[in-house]
Amino acid sequence: MSSPNHQIPHLSSHSINPAPDYYRYRERAHQERTKAINSAMSAVWNRLTGRSARQKNDAAFWAA
C-alpha cells in the first residue's frame, strides 16, 4: 500500500502549472472503457444464452 508521502503530486494542484490532470483523465477513460466493454459483453452473453434457451424451448415444443 502506498503512503501519501510517496504519491506523485497532481499537476493541476500546482498554482504555478495549471496544466490539466492527465493522470485522472487517463484513469477516467480506462474506467469508462472497462464499463463499456463489460456492458457489451453482458449484452452479447444475454443474447446468446437467451437464443439457446429459445432454441431448446422450440425443440421441446416440436418434439412433443
PEWOHU-V627625 format. One record per residue. RES is the residue in one small letter. SS is DSSP state (@ for helix, = for strand, . for the rest). OMEGA is omega in degrees with one decimal (999 if undefined). D_CENTER is the distance of its C-alpha to the mean C-alpha in Angstrom with 2 decimals. Layout:
RES_SS_OMEGA_D_CENTER, RES_SS_OMEGA_D_CENTER
This chain:
m_._-178.2_24.00, s_._178.1_24.70, s_._-179.6_27.32, p_@_-178.9_27.29, n_@_-175.7_30.24, h_@_179.8_28.38, q_._178.0_25.32, i_._179.8_25.25, p_._178.5_26.31, h_._-177.8_24.18, l_@_-176.4_25.94, s_@_-179.4_25.77, s_@_178.9_27.64, h_._176.9_30.74, s_._179.8_33.20, i_._-176.7_34.73, n_._-178.0_31.63, p_._179.6_29.62, a_._178.2_27.03, p_._-177.3_23.46, d_._-175.1_21.10, y_@_178.7_19.20, y_@_179.5_17.61, r_@_176.4_15.89, y_@_-179.0_14.98, r_@_177.9_13.46, e_@_179.7_11.50, r_@_178.2_10.30, a_@_178.0_9.50, h_@_178.8_7.54, q_@_-180.0_5.46, e_@_177.2_5.49, r_@_180.0_5.00, t_@_179.0_2.09, k_@_-179.9_2.03, a_@_178.9_4.86, i_@_178.8_5.23, n_@_179.1_5.03, s_@_179.5_7.10, a_@_179.2_9.21, m_@_177.8_9.92, s_@_179.1_10.89, a_@_178.7_13.06, v_@_-179.7_14.64, w_@_179.2_15.39, n_@_177.0_16.90, r_@_-178.5_18.95, l_@_-178.1_20.21, t_@_177.1_21.18, g_@_179.5_22.67, r_@_-179.6_24.65, s_@_177.9_26.03, a_@_177.2_27.03, r_@_178.8_28.84, q_@_177.5_30.54, k_@_178.8_31.78, n_@_179.0_33.08, d_@_179.1_34.80, a_@_178.5_36.31, a_@_178.8_37.60, f_@_-176.7_39.06, w_@_179.1_40.84, a_@_-176.9_42.04, a_._999_43.64
